[in-house]
């Protein structure tokens, strides 16, 4: 019989505490997947007419997905606050502001793919509050390095809906089974292949890259002979990298001098998963999990992949 998300309760040191939270992520994923499938019939595609704190045009589905995710985190009863890509400030869950955990989330990553029916995702990580439980949670509770992450994962809305997560005891992939209406373990103990796969980067930015990344990428291509795949949605590109091997990177460039991807709800959760899957996760010259966050929406350059590909790209890292 298949294992379900309940299996998480038996994993690692935090599985029992994390299982209800990841069950909540699963409920949000099912609702968001249904929302995406019917969006065109409800006039829910396209831009919402506002920009988020990132200065990016919000899609209507960004706002709807953010609301669904927040409600399911509230409903778990274990989350005191949520830091979301779509919300400038930390969202305190007033009924449970004495709860132990906070969630950082990109509720609908890669939403520019929506109008072309491309894959998108949700990325999340869970940290334990630093403040006393009888205090109101604050942004400082979220500013913890990836070494403090209790759980992290992503949902990939593709031909199938997958939830890939870790509580620090390896990485497991669960696929939503519409017959049983639940997530069932389909990719147990995921490990990134040591060799092969693809490099995945938006090479249109190559002439703007900083830190000599243009030459470094050319050297890596010569040394490894990897092919290239790029979807433009981090969850899809990272999921392929985890399964097939290779490297995903978003370097700093003259336009985004700190890189484009956000530390707290993109780089850290993905870096946590990559390291749990036997890969490497770098940002500039340090492990992404060692970067000390300074603000909720801080951006960083990222280099994630197999040890072979990362060592070919950044030999002195
Ligand atoms: P570009 C999507 O907007 C996103 O945040 C990530 O999902 C993705 O990896 C990246 O930006 C794509 O950026 O500049 O290549 O379109």
py3Dmol code that shows the C-alpha trace and the ligand (Angstrom):
import py3Dmol

protein = """\
ATOM      1  CA  UNK A   1       0.000   0.000   0.000  1.00  0.00           C
ATOM      2  CA  UNK A   2       1.344   3.515  -0.825  1.00  0.00           C
ATOM      3  CA  UNK A   3       2.823   5.821   1.822  1.00  0.00           C
ATOM      4  CA  UNK A   4       1.031   9.169   2.236  1.00  0.00           C
ATOM      5  CA  UNK A   5       2.082  12.513   3.742  1.00  0.00           C
ATOM      6  CA  UNK A   6       1.312  10.959   7.153  1.00  0.00           C
ATOM      7  CA  UNK A   7       4.603   9.071   6.698  1.00  0.00           C
ATOM      8  CA  UNK A   8       6.396  12.369   7.418  1.00  0.00           C
ATOM      9  CA  UNK A   9       5.442  12.013  11.085  1.00  0.00           C
ATOM     10  CA  UNK A  10       7.931   9.117  11.331  1.00  0.00           C
ATOM     11  CA  UNK A  11      10.870  11.021   9.779  1.00  0.00           C
ATOM     12  CA  UNK A  12      13.816  12.866  11.268  1.00  0.00           C
ATOM     13  CA  UNK A  13      13.715  14.821  14.464  1.00  0.00           C
ATOM     14  CA  UNK A  14      10.860  17.103  13.445  1.00  0.00           C
ATOM     15  CA  UNK A  15       8.625  14.828  11.366  1.00  0.00           C
ATOM     16  CA  UNK A  16       5.794  14.619  13.890  1.00  0.00           C
ATOM     17  CA  UNK A  17       5.610  18.410  14.269  1.00  0.00           C
ATOM     18  CA  UNK A  18       6.011  19.051  10.536  1.00  0.00           C
ATOM     19  CA  UNK A  19       3.464  16.501   9.277  1.00  0.00           C
ATOM     20  CA  UNK A  20       0.331  18.636   9.929  1.00  0.00           C
ATOM     21  CA  UNK A  21       2.025  21.671   8.341  1.00  0.00           C
ATOM     22  CA  UNK A  22       3.016  19.742   5.214  1.00  0.00           C
ATOM     23  CA  UNK A  23      -0.483  18.252   5.119  1.00  0.00           C
ATOM     24  CA  UNK A  24      -1.676  21.889   5.018  1.00  0.00           C
ATOM     25  CA  UNK A  25       0.678  22.577   2.106  1.00  0.00           C
ATOM     26  CA  UNK A  26      -0.834  19.524   0.384  1.00  0.00           C
ATOM     27  CA  UNK A  27      -4.371  20.874   0.870  1.00  0.00           C
ATOM     28  CA  UNK A  28      -3.321  24.259  -0.542  1.00  0.00           C
ATOM     29  CA  UNK A  29      -1.662  22.504  -3.492  1.00  0.00           C
ATOM     30  CA  UNK A  30      -4.845  20.608  -4.365  1.00  0.00           C
ATOM     31  CA  UNK A  31      -6.877  23.834  -4.240  1.00  0.00           C
ATOM     32  CA  UNK A  32      -4.313  25.802  -6.268  1.00  0.00           C
ATOM     33  CA  UNK A  33      -4.057  23.017  -8.872  1.00  0.00           C
ATOM     34  CA  UNK A  34      -7.851  23.096  -9.325  1.00  0.00           C
ATOM     35  CA  UNK A  35      -7.747  26.904  -9.545  1.00  0.00           C
ATOM     36  CA  UNK A  36      -5.096  26.761 -12.294  1.00  0.00           C
ATOM     37  CA  UNK A  37      -6.999  24.145 -14.326  1.00  0.00           C
ATOM     38  CA  UNK A  38     -10.168  26.256 -14.427  1.00  0.00           C
ATOM     39  CA  UNK A  39      -8.608  29.730 -14.496  1.00  0.00           C
ATOM     40  CA  UNK A  40      -9.236  30.445 -18.178  1.00  0.00           C
ATOM     41  CA  UNK A  41     -12.997  29.854 -17.724  1.00  0.00           C
ATOM     42  CA  UNK A  42     -13.171  32.231 -14.757  1.00  0.00           C
ATOM     43  CA  UNK A  43     -11.248  35.088 -16.344  1.00  0.00           C
ATOM     44  CA  UNK A  44      -8.543  34.484 -13.719  1.00  0.00           C
ATOM     45  CA  UNK A  45      -5.581  34.541 -16.121  1.00  0.00           C
ATOM     46  CA  UNK A  46      -3.586  37.689 -16.793  1.00  0.00           C
ATOM     47  CA  UNK A  47      -2.315  40.554 -14.701  1.00  0.00           C
ATOM     48  CA  UNK A  48      -4.045  41.864 -11.595  1.00  0.00           C
ATOM     49  CA  UNK A  49      -3.116  45.445 -12.434  1.00  0.00           C
ATOM     50  CA  UNK A  50      -0.804  45.876  -9.449  1.00  0.00           C
ATOM     51  CA  UNK A  51       2.864  45.292  -8.687  1.00  0.00           C
ATOM     52  CA  UNK A  52       4.157  43.281  -5.715  1.00  0.00           C
ATOM     53  CA  UNK A  53       6.888  44.401  -3.352  1.00  0.00           C
ATOM     54  CA  UNK A  54       9.368  43.003  -5.880  1.00  0.00           C
ATOM     55  CA  UNK A  55       8.168  45.542  -8.461  1.00  0.00           C
ATOM     56  CA  UNK A  56       6.853  42.647 -10.568  1.00  0.00           C
ATOM     57  CA  UNK A  57       3.427  42.667 -12.211  1.00  0.00           C
ATOM     58  CA  UNK A  58       1.176  40.470 -10.040  1.00  0.00           C
ATOM     59  CA  UNK A  59      -0.881  37.885 -11.892  1.00  0.00           C
ATOM     60  CA  UNK A  60      -4.469  37.428 -10.672  1.00  0.00           C
ATOM     61  CA  UNK A  61      -3.500  33.843  -9.824  1.00  0.00           C
ATOM     62  CA  UNK A  62      -0.572  35.063  -7.664  1.00  0.00           C
ATOM     63  CA  UNK A  63      -3.050  36.857  -5.412  1.00  0.00           C
ATOM     64  CA  UNK A  64      -5.578  33.979  -5.343  1.00  0.00           C
ATOM     65  CA  UNK A  65      -2.874  31.369  -4.637  1.00  0.00           C
ATOM     66  CA  UNK A  66      -1.396  33.509  -1.857  1.00  0.00           C
ATOM     67  CA  UNK A  67      -4.826  33.717  -0.177  1.00  0.00           C
ATOM     68  CA  UNK A  68      -5.348  29.937  -0.450  1.00  0.00           C
ATOM     69  CA  UNK A  69      -1.918  29.182   0.991  1.00  0.00           C
ATOM     70  CA  UNK A  70      -2.339  31.609   3.895  1.00  0.00           C
ATOM     71  CA  UNK A  71      -5.752  30.123   4.781  1.00  0.00           C
ATOM     72  CA  UNK A  72      -4.415  26.544   4.804  1.00  0.00           C
ATOM     73  CA  UNK A  73      -1.435  27.595   6.966  1.00  0.00           C
ATOM     74  CA  UNK A  74      -3.856  29.304   9.366  1.00  0.00           C
ATOM     75  CA  UNK A  75      -6.069  26.204   9.422  1.00  0.00           C
ATOM     76  CA  UNK A  76      -3.188  23.984  10.604  1.00  0.00           C
ATOM     77  CA  UNK A  77      -3.180  25.791  13.960  1.00  0.00           C
ATOM     78  CA  UNK A  78       0.632  25.455  14.132  1.00  0.00           C
ATOM     79  CA  UNK A  79       1.739  28.600  12.254  1.00  0.00           C
ATOM     80  CA  UNK A  80       2.044  32.003  13.934  1.00  0.00           C
ATOM     81  CA  UNK A  81       3.030  33.999  10.841  1.00  0.00           C
ATOM     82  CA  UNK A  82       3.728  33.744   7.101  1.00  0.00           C
ATOM     83  CA  UNK A  83       6.305  35.639   5.023  1.00  0.00           C
ATOM     84  CA  UNK A  84       5.104  35.648   1.404  1.00  0.00           C
ATOM     85  CA  UNK A  85       6.608  36.884  -1.844  1.00  0.00           C
ATOM     86  CA  UNK A  86       3.226  38.497  -2.526  1.00  0.00           C
ATOM     87  CA  UNK A  87       3.038  40.439   0.779  1.00  0.00           C
ATOM     88  CA  UNK A  88       5.400  43.277   1.716  1.00  0.00           C
ATOM     89  CA  UNK A  89       5.008  42.723   5.463  1.00  0.00           C
ATOM     90  CA  UNK A  90       4.990  39.584   7.624  1.00  0.00           C
ATOM     91  CA  UNK A  91       1.430  38.224   7.930  1.00  0.00           C
ATOM     92  CA  UNK A  92       0.706  37.403  11.598  1.00  0.00           C
ATOM     93  CA  UNK A  93      -1.979  34.732  12.123  1.00  0.00           C
ATOM     94  CA  UNK A  94      -3.728  36.326  15.062  1.00  0.00           C
ATOM     95  CA  UNK A  95      -5.636  33.232  16.317  1.00  0.00           C
ATOM     96  CA  UNK A  96      -2.352  31.345  16.624  1.00  0.00           C
ATOM     97  CA  UNK A  97       0.272  34.024  17.226  1.00  0.00           C
ATOM     98  CA  UNK A  98       1.623  31.916  20.136  1.00  0.00           C
ATOM     99  CA  UNK A  99       2.340  28.951  17.808  1.00  0.00           C
ATOM    100  CA  UNK A 100       5.916  27.716  17.361  1.00  0.00           C
ATOM    101  CA  UNK A 101       6.469  27.928  13.603  1.00  0.00           C
ATOM    102  CA  UNK A 102       6.617  30.417  10.740  1.00  0.00           C
ATOM    103  CA  UNK A 103       6.355  29.606   7.022  1.00  0.00           C
ATOM    104  CA  UNK A 104       8.147  31.440   4.196  1.00  0.00           C
ATOM    105  CA  UNK A 105       6.456  30.983   0.810  1.00  0.00           C
ATOM    106  CA  UNK A 106       6.495  31.837  -2.863  1.00  0.00           C
ATOM    107  CA  UNK A 107       2.878  30.858  -3.449  1.00  0.00           C
ATOM    108  CA  UNK A 108       2.960  30.741  -7.251  1.00  0.00           C
ATOM    109  CA  UNK A 109       6.511  30.695  -8.591  1.00  0.00           C
ATOM    110  CA  UNK A 110       6.992  31.191 -12.320  1.00  0.00           C
ATOM    111  CA  UNK A 111       3.573  32.740 -12.809  1.00  0.00           C
ATOM    112  CA  UNK A 112       4.679  34.389 -16.063  1.00  0.00           C
ATOM    113  CA  UNK A 113       4.292  30.851 -17.505  1.00  0.00           C
ATOM    114  CA  UNK A 114       0.565  30.757 -16.718  1.00  0.00           C
ATOM    115  CA  UNK A 115      -0.720  32.448 -19.863  1.00  0.00           C
ATOM    116  CA  UNK A 116       1.144  29.878 -21.982  1.00  0.00           C
ATOM    117  CA  UNK A 117      -0.035  26.918 -19.841  1.00  0.00           C
ATOM    118  CA  UNK A 118       3.507  26.282 -18.625  1.00  0.00           C
ATOM    119  CA  UNK A 119       4.516  24.615 -15.342  1.00  0.00           C
ATOM    120  CA  UNK A 120       4.485  26.707 -12.145  1.00  0.00           C
ATOM    121  CA  UNK A 121       5.121  25.913  -8.495  1.00  0.00           C
ATOM    122  CA  UNK A 122       4.857  26.754  -4.812  1.00  0.00           C
ATOM    123  CA  UNK A 123       8.035  26.932  -2.692  1.00  0.00           C
ATOM    124  CA  UNK A 124       8.005  26.878   1.125  1.00  0.00           C
ATOM    125  CA  UNK A 125      10.218  26.559   4.166  1.00  0.00           C
ATOM    126  CA  UNK A 126       9.415  26.253   7.880  1.00  0.00           C
ATOM    127  CA  UNK A 127      11.421  27.798  10.730  1.00  0.00           C
ATOM    128  CA  UNK A 128      10.899  27.779  14.500  1.00  0.00           C
ATOM    129  CA  UNK A 129      10.277  31.236  15.990  1.00  0.00           C
ATOM    130  CA  UNK A 130      13.129  32.934  17.904  1.00  0.00           C
ATOM    131  CA  UNK A 131      10.808  35.207  19.909  1.00  0.00           C
ATOM    132  CA  UNK A 132       8.964  34.030  23.036  1.00  0.00           C
ATOM    133  CA  UNK A 133       5.580  32.455  22.305  1.00  0.00           C
ATOM    134  CA  UNK A 134       3.737  35.093  24.328  1.00  0.00           C
ATOM    135  CA  UNK A 135       5.142  37.815  22.053  1.00  0.00           C
ATOM    136  CA  UNK A 136       3.705  38.744  18.664  1.00  0.00           C
ATOM    137  CA  UNK A 137       5.916  37.203  15.930  1.00  0.00           C
ATOM    138  CA  UNK A 138       8.098  39.698  14.043  1.00  0.00           C
ATOM    139  CA  UNK A 139      10.119  39.763  10.810  1.00  0.00           C
ATOM    140  CA  UNK A 140      13.263  38.962  12.793  1.00  0.00           C
ATOM    141  CA  UNK A 141      11.743  35.516  13.485  1.00  0.00           C
ATOM    142  CA  UNK A 142      12.096  34.798   9.736  1.00  0.00           C
ATOM    143  CA  UNK A 143      15.688  36.064   9.390  1.00  0.00           C
ATOM    144  CA  UNK A 144      17.340  32.691   9.998  1.00  0.00           C
ATOM    145  CA  UNK A 145      19.953  30.994   7.839  1.00  0.00           C
ATOM    146  CA  UNK A 146      19.168  27.788   5.971  1.00  0.00           C
ATOM    147  CA  UNK A 147      20.968  25.836   8.706  1.00  0.00           C
ATOM    148  CA  UNK A 148      17.955  26.618  10.947  1.00  0.00           C
ATOM    149  CA  UNK A 149      15.330  25.364   8.477  1.00  0.00           C
ATOM    150  CA  UNK A 150      13.084  22.675  10.011  1.00  0.00           C
ATOM    151  CA  UNK A 151      11.369  21.624   6.764  1.00  0.00           C
ATOM    152  CA  UNK A 152      11.244  22.792   3.159  1.00  0.00           C
ATOM    153  CA  UNK A 153       9.734  21.753  -0.125  1.00  0.00           C
ATOM    154  CA  UNK A 154       7.947  22.658  -3.281  1.00  0.00           C
ATOM    155  CA  UNK A 155       4.812  21.799  -5.233  1.00  0.00           C
ATOM    156  CA  UNK A 156       5.145  21.383  -9.001  1.00  0.00           C
ATOM    157  CA  UNK A 157       1.921  22.000 -10.972  1.00  0.00           C
ATOM    158  CA  UNK A 158       2.705  20.037 -14.122  1.00  0.00           C
ATOM    159  CA  UNK A 159       0.990  17.151 -15.919  1.00  0.00           C
ATOM    160  CA  UNK A 160       0.881  15.723 -12.397  1.00  0.00           C
ATOM    161  CA  UNK A 161       0.869  17.688  -9.151  1.00  0.00           C
ATOM    162  CA  UNK A 162       3.930  16.744  -7.086  1.00  0.00           C
ATOM    163  CA  UNK A 163       4.909  17.707  -3.546  1.00  0.00           C
ATOM    164  CA  UNK A 164       8.655  17.286  -2.908  1.00  0.00           C
ATOM    165  CA  UNK A 165       9.794  17.899   0.678  1.00  0.00           C
ATOM    166  CA  UNK A 166      12.327  17.231   3.414  1.00  0.00           C
ATOM    167  CA  UNK A 167      12.332  17.440   7.213  1.00  0.00           C
ATOM    168  CA  UNK A 168      16.107  16.963   7.275  1.00  0.00           C
ATOM    169  CA  UNK A 169      15.985  13.204   6.747  1.00  0.00           C
ATOM    170  CA  UNK A 170      16.400  13.033   2.955  1.00  0.00           C
ATOM    171  CA  UNK A 171      14.043  14.181   0.178  1.00  0.00           C
ATOM    172  CA  UNK A 172      10.782  12.462  -0.762  1.00  0.00           C
ATOM    173  CA  UNK A 173       8.476  13.130  -3.720  1.00  0.00           C
ATOM    174  CA  UNK A 174       4.723  12.603  -3.394  1.00  0.00           C
ATOM    175  CA  UNK A 175       2.370  12.682  -6.381  1.00  0.00           C
ATOM    176  CA  UNK A 176      -1.303  13.632  -6.073  1.00  0.00           C
ATOM    177  CA  UNK A 177      -3.473  10.597  -6.910  1.00  0.00           C
ATOM    178  CA  UNK A 178      -6.879  11.828  -8.172  1.00  0.00           C
ATOM    179  CA  UNK A 179      -8.353   8.346  -7.639  1.00  0.00           C
ATOM    180  CA  UNK A 180      -7.660   8.346  -3.919  1.00  0.00           C
ATOM    181  CA  UNK A 181      -7.642  12.177  -3.597  1.00  0.00           C
ATOM    182  CA  UNK A 182      -4.369  12.199  -1.671  1.00  0.00           C
ATOM    183  CA  UNK A 183      -0.606  12.599  -2.175  1.00  0.00           C
ATOM    184  CA  UNK A 184       1.155   9.227  -2.375  1.00  0.00           C
ATOM    185  CA  UNK A 185       4.905   8.553  -2.227  1.00  0.00           C
ATOM    186  CA  UNK A 186       6.195   8.165  -5.790  1.00  0.00           C
ATOM    187  CA  UNK A 187       9.855   9.248  -5.558  1.00  0.00           C
ATOM    188  CA  UNK A 188      11.315   8.010  -2.268  1.00  0.00           C
ATOM    189  CA  UNK A 189      14.749   9.207  -1.075  1.00  0.00           C
ATOM    190  CA  UNK A 190      15.515  11.435  -4.097  1.00  0.00           C
ATOM    191  CA  UNK A 191      19.242  11.860  -4.818  1.00  0.00           C
ATOM    192  CA  UNK A 192      20.665  14.077  -7.569  1.00  0.00           C
ATOM    193  CA  UNK A 193      22.660  12.032 -10.142  1.00  0.00           C
ATOM    194  CA  UNK A 194      26.409  12.596  -9.680  1.00  0.00           C
ATOM    195  CA  UNK A 195      26.957  13.166 -13.414  1.00  0.00           C
ATOM    196  CA  UNK A 196      24.971  14.043 -16.534  1.00  0.00           C
ATOM    197  CA  UNK A 197      21.786  16.069 -16.791  1.00  0.00           C
ATOM    198  CA  UNK A 198      21.526  19.647 -18.065  1.00  0.00           C
ATOM    199  CA  UNK A 199      22.670  23.145 -17.299  1.00  0.00           C
ATOM    200  CA  UNK A 200      19.729  25.494 -16.736  1.00  0.00           C
ATOM    201  CA  UNK A 201      20.152  29.269 -16.946  1.00  0.00           C
ATOM    202  CA  UNK A 202      18.725  32.246 -18.833  1.00  0.00           C
ATOM    203  CA  UNK A 203      21.681  32.712 -21.191  1.00  0.00           C
ATOM    204  CA  UNK A 204      20.059  35.859 -22.655  1.00  0.00           C
ATOM    205  CA  UNK A 205      21.565  37.616 -19.609  1.00  0.00           C
ATOM    206  CA  UNK A 206      25.110  36.300 -20.258  1.00  0.00           C
ATOM    207  CA  UNK A 207      26.553  39.629 -21.440  1.00  0.00           C
ATOM    208  CA  UNK A 208      25.361  41.260 -18.178  1.00  0.00           C
ATOM    209  CA  UNK A 209      26.609  38.587 -15.739  1.00  0.00           C
ATOM    210  CA  UNK A 210      28.975  39.645 -12.967  1.00  0.00           C
ATOM    211  CA  UNK A 211      31.728  37.632 -11.236  1.00  0.00           C
ATOM    212  CA  UNK A 212      33.098  36.265 -14.550  1.00  0.00           C
ATOM    213  CA  UNK A 213      30.137  33.898 -14.862  1.00  0.00           C
ATOM    214  CA  UNK A 214      30.189  34.042 -18.676  1.00  0.00           C
ATOM    215  CA  UNK A 215      33.645  32.471 -18.874  1.00  0.00           C
ATOM    216  CA  UNK A 216      32.893  30.109 -15.994  1.00  0.00           C
ATOM    217  CA  UNK A 217      29.800  28.773 -17.767  1.00  0.00           C
ATOM    218  CA  UNK A 218      31.704  28.289 -21.036  1.00  0.00           C
ATOM    219  CA  UNK A 219      34.390  26.312 -19.160  1.00  0.00           C
ATOM    220  CA  UNK A 220      31.732  24.166 -17.462  1.00  0.00           C
ATOM    221  CA  UNK A 221      30.019  23.456 -20.826  1.00  0.00           C
ATOM    222  CA  UNK A 222      33.349  22.359 -22.350  1.00  0.00           C
ATOM    223  CA  UNK A 223      34.271  20.229 -19.308  1.00  0.00           C
ATOM    224  CA  UNK A 224      30.923  18.469 -18.875  1.00  0.00           C
ATOM    225  CA  UNK A 225      29.286  18.565 -22.340  1.00  0.00           C
ATOM    226  CA  UNK A 226      25.903  19.092 -20.665  1.00  0.00           C
ATOM    227  CA  UNK A 227      22.881  19.991 -22.803  1.00  0.00           C
ATOM    228  CA  UNK A 228      20.679  22.963 -21.846  1.00  0.00           C
ATOM    229  CA  UNK A 229      17.093  23.105 -20.613  1.00  0.00           C
ATOM    230  CA  UNK A 230      15.366  26.235 -19.227  1.00  0.00           C
ATOM    231  CA  UNK A 231      11.650  26.569 -18.398  1.00  0.00           C
ATOM    232  CA  UNK A 232      11.763  29.944 -16.632  1.00  0.00           C
ATOM    233  CA  UNK A 233      10.010  28.598 -13.534  1.00  0.00           C
ATOM    234  CA  UNK A 234      12.459  27.763 -10.747  1.00  0.00           C
ATOM    235  CA  UNK A 235      10.408  24.832  -9.422  1.00  0.00           C
ATOM    236  CA  UNK A 236      10.299  23.116 -12.832  1.00  0.00           C
ATOM    237  CA  UNK A 237      13.992  23.770 -13.530  1.00  0.00           C
ATOM    238  CA  UNK A 238      15.058  22.620 -10.071  1.00  0.00           C
ATOM    239  CA  UNK A 239      12.846  19.498 -10.186  1.00  0.00           C
ATOM    240  CA  UNK A 240      14.454  18.416 -13.480  1.00  0.00           C
ATOM    241  CA  UNK A 241      17.921  19.150 -12.044  1.00  0.00           C
ATOM    242  CA  UNK A 242      17.178  17.001  -8.970  1.00  0.00           C
ATOM    243  CA  UNK A 243      15.918  14.103 -11.097  1.00  0.00           C
ATOM    244  CA  UNK A 244      18.312  14.271 -14.087  1.00  0.00           C
ATOM    245  CA  UNK A 245      21.413  16.002 -12.643  1.00  0.00           C
ATOM    246  CA  UNK A 246      23.349  19.051 -13.828  1.00  0.00           C
ATOM    247  CA  UNK A 247      23.105  22.619 -12.536  1.00  0.00           C
ATOM    248  CA  UNK A 248      20.556  25.428 -12.177  1.00  0.00           C
ATOM    249  CA  UNK A 249      21.918  28.933 -11.806  1.00  0.00           C
ATOM    250  CA  UNK A 250      20.714  32.512 -11.663  1.00  0.00           C
ATOM    251  CA  UNK A 251      23.861  34.691 -11.434  1.00  0.00           C
ATOM    252  CA  UNK A 252      24.047  38.323 -10.372  1.00  0.00           C
ATOM    253  CA  UNK A 253      24.068  40.680 -13.348  1.00  0.00           C
ATOM    254  CA  UNK A 254      24.341  44.416 -14.013  1.00  0.00           C
ATOM    255  CA  UNK A 255      20.522  44.692 -13.776  1.00  0.00           C
ATOM    256  CA  UNK A 256      20.090  42.477 -10.674  1.00  0.00           C
ATOM    257  CA  UNK A 257      23.388  43.067  -8.882  1.00  0.00           C
ATOM    258  CA  UNK A 258      22.317  40.764  -6.016  1.00  0.00           C
ATOM    259  CA  UNK A 259      20.718  38.230  -8.329  1.00  0.00           C
ATOM    260  CA  UNK A 260      16.980  37.857  -8.976  1.00  0.00           C
ATOM    261  CA  UNK A 261      15.884  34.975  -6.747  1.00  0.00           C
ATOM    262  CA  UNK A 262      14.767  35.593  -3.169  1.00  0.00           C
ATOM    263  CA  UNK A 263      16.810  34.157  -0.330  1.00  0.00           C
ATOM    264  CA  UNK A 264      14.131  33.267   2.219  1.00  0.00           C
ATOM    265  CA  UNK A 265      11.467  31.623   0.047  1.00  0.00           C
ATOM    266  CA  UNK A 266      13.341  30.488  -3.063  1.00  0.00           C
ATOM    267  CA  UNK A 267      17.096  30.029  -2.470  1.00  0.00           C
ATOM    268  CA  UNK A 268      17.050  28.629   1.076  1.00  0.00           C
ATOM    269  CA  UNK A 269      14.259  26.034   0.608  1.00  0.00           C
ATOM    270  CA  UNK A 270      15.708  24.875  -2.717  1.00  0.00           C
ATOM    271  CA  UNK A 271      19.232  24.873  -1.286  1.00  0.00           C
ATOM    272  CA  UNK A 272      18.041  22.807   1.693  1.00  0.00           C
ATOM    273  CA  UNK A 273      16.479  20.221  -0.628  1.00  0.00           C
ATOM    274  CA  UNK A 274      19.513  20.126  -2.945  1.00  0.00           C
ATOM    275  CA  UNK A 275      21.901  19.461  -0.039  1.00  0.00           C
ATOM    276  CA  UNK A 276      19.539  16.811   1.403  1.00  0.00           C
ATOM    277  CA  UNK A 277      19.571  15.178  -2.071  1.00  0.00           C
ATOM    278  CA  UNK A 278      23.395  15.027  -2.142  1.00  0.00           C
ATOM    279  CA  UNK A 279      23.979  18.126  -4.286  1.00  0.00           C
ATOM    280  CA  UNK A 280      25.635  21.491  -3.674  1.00  0.00           C
ATOM    281  CA  UNK A 281      23.993  24.890  -3.135  1.00  0.00           C
ATOM    282  CA  UNK A 282      26.130  28.016  -3.452  1.00  0.00           C
ATOM    283  CA  UNK A 283      25.494  31.741  -3.446  1.00  0.00           C
ATOM    284  CA  UNK A 284      28.537  33.734  -4.512  1.00  0.00           C
ATOM    285  CA  UNK A 285      31.418  32.191  -2.536  1.00  0.00           C
ATOM    286  CA  UNK A 286      29.503  30.501   0.274  1.00  0.00           C
ATOM    287  CA  UNK A 287      26.933  27.774   0.849  1.00  0.00           C
ATOM    288  CA  UNK A 288      23.466  29.264   0.403  1.00  0.00           C
ATOM    289  CA  UNK A 289      22.491  27.743   3.771  1.00  0.00           C
ATOM    290  CA  UNK A 290      25.196  29.811   5.480  1.00  0.00           C
ATOM    291  CA  UNK A 291      23.941  33.172   4.144  1.00  0.00           C
ATOM    292  CA  UNK A 292      22.579  35.222   7.066  1.00  0.00           C
ATOM    293  CA  UNK A 293      19.308  36.859   5.916  1.00  0.00           C
ATOM    294  CA  UNK A 294      19.009  40.609   6.521  1.00  0.00           C
ATOM    295  CA  UNK A 295      15.539  41.329   5.097  1.00  0.00           C
ATOM    296  CA  UNK A 296      12.353  39.459   4.157  1.00  0.00           C
ATOM    297  CA  UNK A 297      12.640  39.946   0.366  1.00  0.00           C
ATOM    298  CA  UNK A 298      16.434  39.919   0.011  1.00  0.00           C
ATOM    299  CA  UNK A 299      17.775  38.574  -3.298  1.00  0.00           C
ATOM    300  CA  UNK A 300      20.871  36.402  -3.883  1.00  0.00           C
ATOM    301  CA  UNK A 301      22.686  34.785  -6.822  1.00  0.00           C
ATOM    302  CA  UNK A 302      22.244  30.981  -6.781  1.00  0.00           C
ATOM    303  CA  UNK A 303      24.132  27.955  -8.120  1.00  0.00           C
ATOM    304  CA  UNK A 304      22.481  24.588  -7.375  1.00  0.00           C
ATOM    305  CA  UNK A 305      23.398  21.167  -8.731  1.00  0.00           C
ATOM    306  CA  UNK A 306      25.467  18.024  -8.698  1.00  0.00           C
ATOM    307  CA  UNK A 307      28.942  18.196  -7.198  1.00  0.00           C
ATOM    308  CA  UNK A 308      30.455  17.493 -10.665  1.00  0.00           C
ATOM    309  CA  UNK A 309      28.647  20.366 -12.366  1.00  0.00           C
ATOM    310  CA  UNK A 310      29.114  22.862  -9.527  1.00  0.00           C
ATOM    311  CA  UNK A 311      32.825  22.032  -9.210  1.00  0.00           C
ATOM    312  CA  UNK A 312      33.196  22.568 -12.987  1.00  0.00           C
ATOM    313  CA  UNK A 313      31.347  25.905 -12.749  1.00  0.00           C
ATOM    314  CA  UNK A 314      32.918  27.197  -9.533  1.00  0.00           C
ATOM    315  CA  UNK A 315      36.138  25.196  -9.028  1.00  0.00           C
ATOM    316  CA  UNK A 316      37.418  27.478  -6.300  1.00  0.00           C
ATOM    317  CA  UNK A 317      34.155  27.481  -4.305  1.00  0.00           C
TER     318      UNK A 317
END
"""
ligand_1 = """\
16
LIG
P 13.938 35.072 -15.946
C 10.012 33.411 -11.993
O 9.670 34.777 -12.185
C 11.332 33.386 -11.243
O 11.198 34.025 -10.016
C 11.797 31.944 -11.070
O 10.754 31.051 -10.956
C 12.599 31.693 -12.338
O 13.659 30.758 -12.112
C 13.159 33.075 -12.686
O 12.325 34.039 -12.036
C 13.128 33.308 -14.176
O 13.691 34.590 -14.415
O 14.665 36.389 -15.773
O 14.808 34.016 -16.603
O 12.583 35.184 -16.586
"""
view = py3Dmol.view(width=600, height=400)
view.addModel(protein, "pdb")
view.setStyle({"model": 0}, {"cartoon": {"style": "trace"}})
view.addModel(ligand_1, "xyz")
view.setStyle({"model": 1}, {"stick": {}})
view.zoomTo()
view.show()
